[in-house]
Amino acid sequence: GESVGLHLPTLSVQEGDNSIINCAYSNSASDYFIWYKQESGKGPQFIIDIRSNMDKRQGQRVTVLLNKTVKHLSLQIAATQPGDSAVYFCAENGGYSTLTFGKGTMLLVSP
Amino acid sequence: GAVVSQHPSWVICKSGTSVKIECRSLDFQATTMFWYRQFPKQSLMLMATSNEGSKATYEQGVEKDKFLINHASLTLSTLTVTSAHPEDSSFYICSAGSRGGGEGYTFGSGTRLTVV
């Protein structure tokens, strides 16, 4: 389940399952979106990006979906592995190279 | 790919002292660098944006006299936390690059600052 406030929402999955992490963004003028993975004590690591003229983009084991109508972004991870355990952030760019980060979701993958 | 090096990775300092954090772009010229702050279990909050050779632009609520940013070259930006206090203890992360693309937002590995 999820909790709010200072606690990160947490998604717990079994190894091999597919994971879906969701993000609601705020600025309808944002034209570029990025998903980052952050492991404990490290900086964010780029996963995949998408521009507003697209609604889907695929990478290796990851897919990003963009629904501009409801300002929603999702990250799908196929065949989730224990090494995928981390905090995942979506970020939006409103057009001036400045990124605004979402609250983050902690993904926990059990063997 | 683009690499951003941040140093130190962690630092402990006494209250009242100043601490400098460096952020370097190793294989590209960074026209813009961003400094973020992150508290435990929270998201990254942008503190300031700096463009090479000009003054940094600070976000609302960030004290520019306390968090001094220098971006004197296209490969180096520094953040100095002056007269640090325990409430300044946090994870500081830089990002460097030029406009657009995932490479434009490559992040450093972060600096854990603890003020005692």
Chai-1 contact restraints between the chains, C-beta under 6 A:
chainA,res_idxA,chainB,res_idxB,connection_type,confidence,min_distance_angstrom,max_distance_angstrom,comment,restraint_id
A,L6,B,K41,contact,1.0,0.0,6.0,A-B,restraint_1
A,L8,B,K41,contact,1.0,0.0,6.0,A-B,restraint_2
A,K42,B,S109,contact,1.0,0.0,6.0,A-B,restraint_3
A,G43,B,I93,contact,1.0,0.0,6.0,A-B,restraint_4
A,G43,B,F107,contact,1.0,0.0,6.0,A-B,restraint_5
A,G43,B,G108,contact,1.0,0.0,6.0,A-B,restraint_6
A,G43,B,S109,contact,1.0,0.0,6.0,A-B,restraint_7
A,G43,B,G110,contact,1.0,0.0,6.0,A-B,restraint_8
A,P44,B,F107,contact,1.0,0.0,6.0,A-B,restraint_9
A,F46,B,G102,contact,1.0,0.0,6.0,A-B,restraint_10
A,D49,B,G102,contact,1.0,0.0,6.0,A-B,restraint_11
A,S97,B,T32,contact,1.0,0.0,6.0,A-B,restraint_12
A,S97,B,R99,contact,1.0,0.0,6.0,A-B,restraint_13
A,F101,B,S43,contact,1.0,0.0,6.0,A-B,restraint_14
A,F101,B,L44,contact,1.0,0.0,6.0,A-B,restraint_15
A,K103,B,S43,contact,1.0,0.0,6.0,A-B,restraint_16
A,G104,B,S43,contact,1.0,0.0,6.0,A-B,restraint_17
